[in-house]
Each structure stands twice: as structure tokens, then as C-alpha cells.
Amino acid sequence: MHEFGIMESVVEVVREEAARAGLRRVERVAMVVGERTAVLPEALELAWEALRDGEPFAPGARLEVEWRQAEAACPACGLRYHPEGGFLLVCPGCGALGGELLAGEELRVASIEGE
């Protein structure tokens, strides 16, 4: 379950940013996660709950995740589309290969709220 490793990194970021901002307690952490990261929502939430409760600054803190759908652009015809299936980008409009992935690989902490 790579979600646990991801959340360990997120807790580290939250710890550092909370200290930098002078927060005594973190109440909410918002993340942006793209669909092509292969992150499972339930596993991410379970990992967050397991790790946050061991941190004195974050017991009970909420995790809010904005899930981003993948979007690609065709270099041949310019069509923007949702890539289906695997990692090979094939334009559904003209069949061209090698489109540019515009969204769907995000994996970041967007904001931290607390007191």
C-alpha cells in the first residue's frame, strides 16, 4: 500500500508547515490528487487516520481530497480529451499517439488550516 508512504510524507509536510506558521493544532488538510497517481481513496484516508492520531498537533484533523480527472491534449488536432485505460495517450478524435498530459498526475498538499 503506497498510500501509507505518501501519507507519511504528507504528515511531514504538515508538521513542518504548521511549525512554520505557528499552528498549535491542525484542523484540516486539503490535498489535490490526480486519477493517474493510482492512489486509492479509501487507503489514503485510512493511512491519514492512522498517522494523524499519532501526532500531537493533528489528532482528529480532517483530510479533504480534491480528485482531479486526467486530461490530455492531442499534438496533431488539438483535441482535449479524457485519456482512457493505460498510460499510452491515443487521441480519440484523430488517433494520433503521444498527446500531452495536462492533468491527472497531481499529488500535493493544497492547504493546511488550524489554530
For each residue, the residues with C-beta under 8 A, 3 or more apart:
1: 4 43 47
2: 5 6 38 39
3: 6 7 39 40 43 44 46 47
4: 1 7 8 43 47 50 51
5: 2 8 9
6: 2 3 9 10 39 44 47 107
7: 3 4 10 11 44 47 48 50 51
8: 4 5 11 12 47 51
9: 5 6 12 13
10: 6 7 13 14 29 31 48 109
11: 7 8 14 15 51 52 55 58
12: 8 9 15 16
13: 9 10 16 17 109
14: 10 11 17 18 26 29 57 58 109 112
15: 11 12 18 19 55 57
16: 12 13 19 20
17: 13 14 20 21 109 112
18: 14 15 21 23 26 57 58 112 114
19: 15 16 22 23
20: 16 17
21: 17 18 112 114
22: 19
23: 18 19 26 57 112 114 115
24: 57 114 115
25: 57 58 114 115
26: 14 18 23 29 57 58 61 112 113 114
27: 61 62 113 114 115
28: 61 62 63 64 111 112 113 114
29: 10 14 26 48 58 61 62 63 64 109 111 112 113
30: 64 65 66 109 110 111 112 113
31: 10 63 64 65 66 107 108 109 110
32: 65 66 68 106 107 108 110
33: 37 39 44 65 66 67 68 106 107
34: 37 67 68 70 103 104 105 106 107
35: 67 68 69 70 104
36: 70 83 87 101 104 105
37: 33 34 104 105 106 107
38: 2
39: 2 3 6 33 43 44 107
40: 3 43 44
41: 44 45 65 67
42: 45 46
43: 1 3 4 39 40 46 47
44: 3 6 7 33 39 40 41 47 48 63 65
45: 41 42 48 49 63 65
46: 3 42 43 49 50
47: 1 3 4 6 7 8 43 44 50 51
48: 7 10 29 44 45 51 52 63
49: 45 46 52 53 63
50: 4 7 46 47 53 54
51: 4 7 8 11 47 48 54 55
52: 11 48 49 55 58 59 60 61 63
53: 49 50 58 59 60
54: 50 51
55: 11 15 51 52 58 59
56: 59
57: 14 15 18 23 24 25 26 114
58: 11 14 18 25 26 29 52 53 55 61
59: 52 53 55 56
60: 52 53
61: 26 27 28 29 52 58 114
62: 27 28 29
63: 28 29 31 44 45 48 49 52
64: 28 29 30 31
65: 30 31 32 33 41 44 45
66: 30 31 32 33 110
67: 33 34 35 41
68: 32 33 34 35 103 104 106
69: 35 82 103 104
70: 34 35 36 82 83 101 103 104 105
71: 80 81 82 83 101 102 103 104
72: 80 81 82 83 89 91 99 100 101 102
73: 78 79 80 81 99 100 102
74: 77 78 79 80 81 91 93 94 96 99
75: 96 98 99 100
76: 91 94 96
77: 74 91 93 94 96
78: 73 74
79: 73 74 91 92 93 94
80: 71 72 73 74 102
81: 71 72 73 74 91 92 93 99
82: 69 70 71 72
83: 36 70 71 72 89 90 99 101 104
84: 92
85: 88
86:
87: 36
88: 85 97
89: 72 83 97 98 99 100 101
90: 83 95 96 97 99
91: 72 74 76 77 79 81 94 95 96 97 99
92: 79 81 84
93: 74 77 79 81
94: 74 76 77 79 91
95: 90 91
96: 74 75 76 77 90 91 99
97: 88 89 90 91
98: 75 89
99: 72 73 74 75 81 83 89 90 91 96
100: 72 73 75 89
101: 36 70 71 72 83 89 104 105
102: 71 72 73 80
103: 34 68 69 70 71 106
104: 34 35 36 37 68 69 70 71 83 101
105: 34 36 37 70 101
106: 32 33 34 37 68 103
107: 6 31 32 33 34 37 39
108: 31 32
109: 10 13 14 17 29 30 31 112
110: 30 31 32 66
111: 28 29 30
112: 14 17 18 21 23 26 28 29 30 109
113: 26 27 28 29 30
114: 18 21 23 24 25 26 27 28 57 61
115: 23 24 25 27
